[in-house]
Amino acid sequence: MAAPAPRLISVFLSPQELAASLAQLVVQQAASCLADAGARFTLGLSGGSLVSMLARELPAAAAPAGPASLARWTLGFCDERLVPFEHAESTYGLYRTHLLSKLPIFDSQVITINPELPVEEAAEDYAKKLRQAFQGDSIPVFDLLILGVGPDGHTCSLFPDHPLLQEREKIVAPISDSPKPPPQRVTLTLPVLNAARMVIFVATGEGKAAILKRILEDKEENPLPAALVQPSTGKLCWFLDEAAARLLTVPFEKHSTL
């Protein structure tokens, strides 16, 4: 078994300060990737509270780079619910409304599922789009993946004790029995998560404290999905607020943007 990726745990006073630092990290990663002429920046987004965090902070943080820089971004989604884009549960739909409408990013830069397809075909279609976008990579290598973590330890649509945790061949998998509604989803698999150049987990609130202690401190025989994200060559970061980190005894860096 490969050695775990070095991880950095950063703890912020509040979700607001965390969100500001997250936006700055995204912009810094983009600038680093785009330093070479002709290069691009590939970003994988997750839903939930991350939508409002990024919508609030990223437009202003990215503005100094200018439209020419943002034109070299490619966006994908770490998982997606199989619902129409206009539906309140659509991750892409929420980002389109709240974030992408504020950025000079074109539809052609955003890789989405086709929500009109059956779930198995939607997964195959999304995998095909990713392979086209990441030509030359046997497994798509994102420059940055931003992941959330559920109170049960799930990330993307990879849930505890689910067979998809054993998937090693597919880069995108369908799920029809999600314990969290809606039941039909499409998700990146662990091989893609662990191929990324940087993965950052974001978790806030006291309701995440107990599961974070298990993920970050316990050596469980049957690790939770979020604990299985160990980039093989990339960086692994955790951005937490004080409430989410309150049970941790492992070392972490405390940050304040005030």
Solvent accessible surface area in square Angstrom, and as a share of the most:
residue,aa,sasa,rsa
1,M,232,1.03
2,A,79,0.62
3,A,87,0.67
4,P,93,0.59
5,A,8,0.06
6,P,115,0.72
7,R,99,0.36
8,L,76,0.38
9,I,7,0.04
10,S,2,0.01
11,V,2,0.01
12,F,3,0.01
13,L,79,0.39
14,S,29,0.19
15,P,45,0.28
16,Q,108,0.48
17,E,16,0.07
18,L,0,0.00
19,A,1,0.00
20,A,31,0.24
21,S,22,0.14
22,L,0,0.00
23,A,1,0.01
24,Q,86,0.38
25,L,26,0.13
26,V,0,0.00
27,V,27,0.15
28,Q,114,0.51
29,Q,37,0.16
30,A,3,0.03
31,A,65,0.50
32,S,78,0.50
33,C,30,0.18
34,L,16,0.08
35,A,84,0.65
36,D,102,0.53
37,A,107,0.83
38,G,80,0.77
39,A,29,0.22
40,R,90,0.33
41,F,0,0.00
42,T,4,0.02
43,L,2,0.01
44,G,0,0.00
45,L,1,0.00
46,S,8,0.05
47,G,19,0.18
48,G,53,0.51
49,S,71,0.46
50,L,4,0.02
51,V,8,0.05
52,S,62,0.40
53,M,8,0.04
54,L,1,0.00
55,A,8,0.06
56,R,119,0.44
57,E,43,0.19
58,L,2,0.01
59,P,27,0.17
60,A,78,0.61
61,A,15,0.12
62,A,1,0.00
63,A,65,0.51
64,P,118,0.74
65,A,54,0.42
66,G,18,0.17
67,P,94,0.59
68,A,82,0.64
69,S,23,0.15
70,L,4,0.02
71,A,53,0.41
72,R,80,0.29
73,W,7,0.02
74,T,19,0.11
75,L,2,0.01
76,G,0,0.00
77,F,4,0.02
78,C,0,0.00
79,D,13,0.07
80,E,4,0.02
81,R,32,0.12
82,L,26,0.13
83,V,17,0.10
84,P,78,0.49
85,F,38,0.16
86,E,140,0.63
87,H,83,0.37
88,A,84,0.65
89,E,62,0.28
90,S,0,0.00
91,T,2,0.01
92,Y,14,0.05
93,G,6,0.06
94,L,53,0.26
95,Y,0,0.00
96,R,91,0.33
97,T,86,0.50
98,H,84,0.38
99,L,2,0.01
100,L,18,0.09
101,S,83,0.54
102,K,115,0.49
103,L,16,0.08
104,P,58,0.36
105,I,18,0.09
106,F,138,0.58
107,D,115,0.60
108,S,109,0.70
109,Q,20,0.09
110,V,17,0.10
111,I,18,0.09
112,T,25,0.14
113,I,5,0.03
114,N,51,0.26
115,P,29,0.18
116,E,158,0.71
117,L,48,0.24
118,P,74,0.47
119,V,3,0.02
120,E,96,0.43
121,E,86,0.39
122,A,0,0.00
123,A,3,0.02
124,E,119,0.54
125,D,36,0.19
126,Y,3,0.01
127,A,17,0.13
128,K,127,0.54
129,K,63,0.27
130,L,0,0.00
131,R,108,0.39
132,Q,103,0.46
133,A,28,0.22
134,F,6,0.02
135,Q,147,0.65
136,G,86,0.83
137,D,54,0.28
138,S,98,0.63
139,I,59,0.30
140,P,1,0.01
141,V,35,0.20
142,F,0,0.00
143,D,9,0.05
144,L,0,0.00
145,L,0,0.00
146,I,0,0.00
147,L,0,0.00
148,G,22,0.21
149,V,8,0.05
150,G,7,0.07
151,P,91,0.57
152,D,58,0.30
153,G,0,0.00
154,H,19,0.08
155,T,1,0.00
156,C,11,0.07
157,S,0,0.00
158,L,0,0.00
159,F,2,0.01
160,P,43,0.27
161,D,112,0.58
162,H,31,0.14
163,P,101,0.64
164,L,21,0.10
165,L,8,0.04
166,Q,131,0.58
167,E,35,0.16
168,R,137,0.50
169,E,151,0.68
170,K,103,0.44
171,I,5,0.03
172,V,5,0.03
173,A,0,0.00
174,P,29,0.18
175,I,4,0.02
176,S,57,0.37
177,D,92,0.48
178,S,10,0.07
179,P,94,0.59
180,K,92,0.39
181,P,98,0.61
182,P,23,0.14
183,P,70,0.44
184,Q,75,0.33
185,R,4,0.02
186,V,1,0.00
187,T,0,0.00
188,L,0,0.00
189,T,0,0.00
190,L,6,0.03
191,P,23,0.14
192,V,0,0.00
193,L,0,0.00
194,N,33,0.17
195,A,23,0.18
196,A,0,0.00
197,R,133,0.49
198,M,13,0.06
199,V,0,0.00
200,I,0,0.00
201,F,0,0.00
202,V,8,0.05
203,A,2,0.02
204,T,32,0.18
205,G,27,0.26
206,E,103,0.46
207,G,66,0.63
208,K,44,0.19
209,A,2,0.01
210,A,66,0.51
211,I,13,0.06
212,L,0,0.00
213,K,65,0.28
214,R,96,0.35
215,I,14,0.07
216,L,6,0.03
217,E,35,0.16
218,D,67,0.35
219,K,190,0.80
220,E,52,0.23
221,E,179,0.80
222,N,96,0.49
223,P,47,0.30
224,L,13,0.07
225,P,0,0.00
226,A,1,0.01
227,A,23,0.18
228,L,47,0.23
229,V,1,0.01
230,Q,59,0.26
231,P,2,0.01
232,S,82,0.53
233,T,133,0.77
234,G,8,0.08
235,K,127,0.54
236,L,7,0.04
237,C,9,0.05
238,W,4,0.01
239,F,14,0.06
240,L,0,0.00
241,D,6,0.03
242,E,62,0.28
243,A,39,0.30
244,A,0,0.00
245,A,6,0.05
246,R,136,0.50
247,L,63,0.31
248,L,17,0.08
249,T,111,0.65
250,V,31,0.18
251,P,124,0.78
252,F,79,0.33
253,E,83,0.37
254,K,131,0.56
255,H,63,0.28
256,S,63,0.41
257,T,77,0.45
258,L,179,0.89
